[in-house]
Amino acid sequence: MEPATDGGIRVLVVYALPDRQWALPVAVAPGARIRDAIAQSGIAVACPDLPGGVDGPWDVGVFNRPATPDDVVHDGDRIEIYRPLQIDPKEARRLRAGAHR
């Protein structure tokens, strides 16, 4: 992604399902928050099943690091919107361990 030359900040908003992915580049004003970038990306329109819909709340991260929708974005950030867990990781581990017995 090329740096913005107009003083704006360019970020990439991504969301993935098991069979489809969205990666939408968006330019935002300096000082914009993650929630602003998500709204400006139009990802909620492109993906109607987005958890939280247009207004959130969303579980988000930047480059696989946990973040909040109110965090300020930086040029080149990859904003990731996470899906809810299907099963608690501890429960999944118990089920796998039980299957091996």
C-alpha positions in Angstrom: 0.0 0.0 0.0 1.4 3.4 -1.0 1.6 6.1 1.6 -1.0 8.8 1.2 0.4 11.9 -0.5 -2.6 14.2 0.4 -1.9 14.3 4.1 -4.4 11.5 4.8 -3.7 8.1 6.3 -4.2 4.9 4.3 -5.2 1.7 6.1 -6.6 -1.7 5.1 -9.8 -3.0 6.7 -10.0 -6.8 6.6 -12.6 -9.4 7.5 -12.7 -13.1 6.7 -15.1 -15.9 6.7 -14.1 -19.5 6.1 -14.9 -19.3 2.4 -14.5 -15.5 1.6 -12.3 -12.6 2.6 -12.6 -8.8 2.2 -9.7 -6.4 2.2 -10.8 -2.9 1.6 -8.3 0.0 1.4 -9.5 3.3 2.8 -8.0 6.8 3.3 -8.9 8.5 6.6 -8.0 11.9 8.1 -5.1 12.1 10.6 -6.4 11.3 14.1 -9.1 9.0 12.8 -10.0 6.0 15.0 -10.4 2.4 14.0 -14.2 2.8 14.1 -14.0 5.7 11.6 -11.9 3.6 9.2 -14.3 0.7 9.4 -17.3 3.0 8.8 -15.5 4.7 5.8 -14.5 1.4 4.3 -18.1 0.3 3.7 -17.3 -3.2 4.8 -20.6 -3.5 6.6 -22.4 -3.0 3.3 -20.1 -5.4 1.5 -20.5 -8.0 4.2 -24.0 -7.9 5.7 -23.1 -10.7 8.2 -20.4 -8.5 9.8 -20.5 -9.1 13.6 -21.9 -6.0 15.2 -23.2 -4.6 11.9 -22.5 -1.0 10.8 -22.2 0.4 14.3 -20.3 -2.4 16.1 -19.3 -3.4 18.7 -16.4 -5.1 16.9 -13.6 -7.2 18.2 -10.7 -5.7 16.3 -6.9 -5.9 16.1 -4.1 -4.2 14.1 -1.6 -6.6 12.6 -2.9 -9.4 14.8 -2.5 -7.4 18.0 -5.7 -6.7 20.0 -7.0 -3.1 19.7 -10.2 -1.2 20.5 -12.5 0.6 18.1 -11.4 3.9 19.7 -7.7 3.4 19.0 -6.1 5.9 16.6 -5.0 4.5 13.3 -1.6 5.0 11.7 -0.5 5.0 8.1 -0.3 1.5 6.7 -2.3 -0.2 9.5 -4.1 -3.5 8.7 -7.3 -3.3 10.7 -8.7 -6.8 11.3 -12.3 -7.4 12.4 -12.6 -10.7 14.3 -15.5 -13.2 14.3 -16.8 -14.5 17.6 -15.3 -17.8 18.7 -17.4 -20.8 17.8 -16.3 -22.7 21.0 -14.3 -21.8 24.1 -10.6 -22.8 23.5 -10.5 -24.7 26.8 -13.6 -26.7 25.9 -12.2 -27.5 22.5 -9.0 -28.7 24.1 -11.0 -30.9 26.5 -13.0 -32.4 23.6 -9.9 -33.2 21.6 -8.3 -34.8 24.7 -11.4 -36.9 25.3 -11.4 -38.1 21.7 -7.9 -39.5 22.0 -8.8 -41.6 25.0 
